[in-house]
């Protein structure tokens, strides 16, 4: 836990030195329930009733599959869970698979279901997996590729908008 706190503090200092980045607050995510990938120009979707199905930035419109709830676990440490409204399950980073895809698969929040949300000065958000300290990417090299917690730096593939439905 101390190692994680030190790493989080160092990451926050590095981010603060390079850009105007702020952690999410309960108020900033309270009304949001849609994830939109700036890189793919698509909404993030979770397939209905398919456990272990990866999140994908592939939808042109918002329906029930594209609705999430961002659950504050600890506002002091910027810990959040992502709850899929269509499946009634939490989003996990599957660390047993290559590139750590995000999958709807958990009935409760454990270490793989915790994320930090960061608000960039350009208005976008980026999401960091607490389980592996990697940033969530919309992989554009394959069609319908899953979101993956694999990036060590934030670039275009890691930028999202959090929207109200």
Buried (B, 14 or more C-beta within 10 A) or exposed (E): EEEEEEEBEEBBEEBEEEEEBBBBEEEBBEEBBBBBBBBBEBBBBBBEEEEEBBBBBBBEEBEEBBBBBBBBBEBEBBBBBBBBBBBEBBBBBBBEEEBBBBBBBBEEBEEBBBBBBBBBEEEBBBBBBBBBBBBBBBBEEEEEBBBBBBBEEBEEBBBBBBBEB
